[in-house]
Amino acid sequence: MKNQPIQNPVPEENESKLSFKLDIQAYTLIIALVLIALIFGFFTGGEFLSSRNISNLFSQMAVIAVLAIGMTLLIVAGHIDLSVGSLVGLTGGVAAILQVWHGWNTFAVVVAAVAVGALFGVWQGWWVAYRAVPAFIVTLGGMLIFRGILIGLSKGQTISPMDESFKSISNSYLPFSAGYILAVGSILLLLFWTLKNRSKRRDLELLIPPAYIDYGKVAVYSFFILLAAYMLSRYQGVPIPVIIVVGLAAIYVFISNKTAFGRYVYAIGGNIEAAALSGINIKRNTLMVFISMGALSGVAGVLLTSRLNAATVNAGNMYELDAIAACVIGGTSLMGGRGKVVGALIGALIMASIDNGMSMMNIETFWQYIVKGLILIVAVWIDIASKK
């Protein structure tokens, strides 16, 4: 008689505890966001929750959200970028100089800004990947270099105004009907993705989360998608920057979950030695992550310059703090190997909500810096404590 494999079924009590834990983790960020909205709504007499303010809030968070998307992959890979704020200012300044001083059209200006960001991403990635200089040092130097280049190119001047077509990038809206169509399409895509993932895990005989967790997430996300579409449509419609952020997020979610490059990034951040022994090209993938971050900084620079209708020498100042904080609040581990783009977007919305709410309450600026710094410290502490 052959020995039968020992079965170790998970007790029902432990299984229910695991499900409860997963459920709480899935909704923690959304619960925090709802609490922040209710608190600021109460202290501002409901003005914080008005359609106009919510529309402005989404437009304002777009720049940080774009940076957080790229920063997520960078931190997951075990690195960090302190230069993104200066690079946002530089790429936005390049866009303004080319259009205002040299008469370039909007399409060429946008391409140039993204290309400049990607080029500087190559430069920083080369130092980190091929010369083994720590990313902290390289990007700290980049923060100073990029700001210096911006001051030199602009001669310390504010460059404006931009063409109407360029201004419309951050200051135009989708028609009401298109906004609702986009919302419904997003919900159907989310439902299809969930069904497909559950079916795939079932075919591979992998553990499947309880149905109420997966479909509960779909229900909650769907509610907030429809609520956002309704609130934005009550003002002027869905802002174009929000569409850009959603499109970029969808691309990077696909890259991180469904491509070899995405799996390599998580493997490198989780255990670089094991990744190298398994045949992953560490240097090339590290370089690609920095190129991605540089290109997204160019996109953020275009959005910021378009929204302000000007480029200034201080543009993007301290944006690296907000981008890193958004990632950490969204569950990205500074130790590497763990993090999600969607979480970073919710983290960016939380940071923008805190900024917006405190400004509406006329709280002095220095308190805003203090609060954001404390939030960053607490978020990192929670990450370290959870590992223990």
PyMOL commands that set and color helices and strands:
alter all, ss='L'
color gray80, all
select helices_A, chain A and resi 12-43+47-49+51-76+84-101+106-130+135-154+164-171+176-203+211-233+240-258+260-270+272-277+282-308+319-329+341-360+365-387
alter helices_A, ss='H'
color red, helices_A
deselect
rebuild
show_as cartoon
